[in-house]
Amino acid sequence: MVQIVNNKSFEGLSPQELMDATYEASKNFQIRAFYEAKDEILKADKYSEPEFYEILDAMVDAETERKLVLEHLRGKKPLFLTEIVEVIKEFPPENVIRDIIYLKEQGYVEELIEVKTKMVTKKIKGEEKEVEVKEYFYRYQLKALEPDFVEHHFEPVS
């Protein structure tokens, strides 16, 4: 469960926003799979019960944050990562960037790549030559999701 006591990550959010995002986060495959494997994990002595719940809480917090990031992107035009970070002030920029990349991998966010080509003059072995240089610009936008959308999930490594 998302703990807001002493948790600066969710300051400024209404209890309703936090509850809705946490509810959506609870549908995440990795969270459900981790929770369902609790007995096996504890029997294997991989983690103690308090460690297990600390990991589970961190997973729920991270996924809740991702759901809130998705809400910020809803209805927005494609944005550069720097623009997204400016729009989403509730979380540290490094978290927002991590979340966007993760959400792209899960299938929620679309990466739009624009390539601009320009000619520049470079000195190569003492001779000036015109060289083609490509610049890549990456924008991100929430995908229009079908009602039967299922998020991509990472397969376990054995």
N, C-alpha and C positions, 0 to 999 in steps of 0.2 A: 504494500500500500504506500502511496506517496505520502511522505511525512513532511509536513510544512513547518513543524516546530524546528527551529534552528536550520532550516533549509532555505538559503537565500535564492535558490534557483527559481522559485515560483512566487516571489514577491510581486505584488501588484496585480495578481490575477484574482478574479472573483472565485469564490468556492464553487459556483456552478461551472465556470470555464474549466477549472481544475478537475472537477468530478467528471465532466463530459470527456475531457482528454484522457483521463485515467481509465475510464470505461472503454474507450476506443483502444487504448494501449493494451488492455487485458485480452484483447482478441489476437494479439501478436503470437505467431506460431512458436517462436523461440521461447517466449515467456511461458506459454502453456506447456511446451515440451519439457522445459527445465523443471517446472513445478510438478508435472506428472512423473518425472524421474526422481523425485525427492527421496523416496525410500531406497532406491538403488544407489543413489549418490551417497546417502548417509551410511548404508551398509558397507559400501566400498571404502569407508573412512577417507574419502577424498576431501571432504569438508565436514566441519562440525555443524551442528544445527544452527547455531548463531551465525556462522560464516555463510551457510546456505541462504539464510534469510537476508543477510547483508547483500549478497550477490543478487538475489531476487529483487530486493528493494532498489538496487542500483539499476537493474534491467528495466523495472517498471518506471523509475524516474526518467531514464533515458528515452524510453518509448513514449512516455507522456509528453516530454519535451518535443519529440518529433511530431506528435499529433498537433501540438500547439503551433509548431512551425508550419505544418500543412495548412492550418486555419489562416495563418498570416498570408500564405501564398494564394489562397482561394480568391479567384476573380482578378488576379493581377496579371499584367502583361509579362512577357519574358524579361527577367532581370539578371544582371551580372551578380556574382557572389557579393561583390562590394556593396551593391545596391540592396541586396537582401539583408546583409548585416546591418545596414543603416535603418532598414524598416523594422527589423526585429531587435528591439533594444532589451528585451527581458532576459536574454541569455548571452553569455560570452561569445564573441565572434567565432572563436575556434570551435565551439559547440555547434553553432549555426551552420558553419561550413561542413563539419563532420556530418551533421544531420541531413543536409541537402544531398551530399554524396550517398549516404546510406539510403535515403528515400528514393533516390534515382535507382539504386540497385534493387530496391524492393518493388519498383515499378510504379511508384506514385508520381515521380517527377520526371519530366522530359528535359533532356539536355539538347539545346539548339546550338549548332556550331556554325559560325559565320567565318568564312575565309576571305581575307582581303590580300590581293597580290599587288606588289608594287616593285618597280625597278629601282635599284640603287647602284651607285657606282662604287666599286671596291677595287683596291689596289691588290692585284694578285701577281706575285713574283715581279714586282716593279712595273707592271703594266696595268693600266686602268681598264676595267671591264664592267659592262652592265650585267648585273646579276638580279635574278628574280628572287624576291623574298616574300614569304607567305606569313601573314599574321593570323592567328586563330583567336576568335572571340567566342566565349562560352556563356550562354544565357540559360536560365533555368525557369521552368514554368510547371505548375501543377497540371497533370494530365487530366483529360476528361475521362473519368473512370466509368466503366459499364457497371450496372447493378450486380453482376455476377463476378466482379473483379476479385481475384485472390492474389494477395501480395506474394512476391517471390520470397523464398526463404533460403538460407544457406544450408547446404547439406552437411550433416555431421561428418567429421573426419575421425576414422577409427584408428 
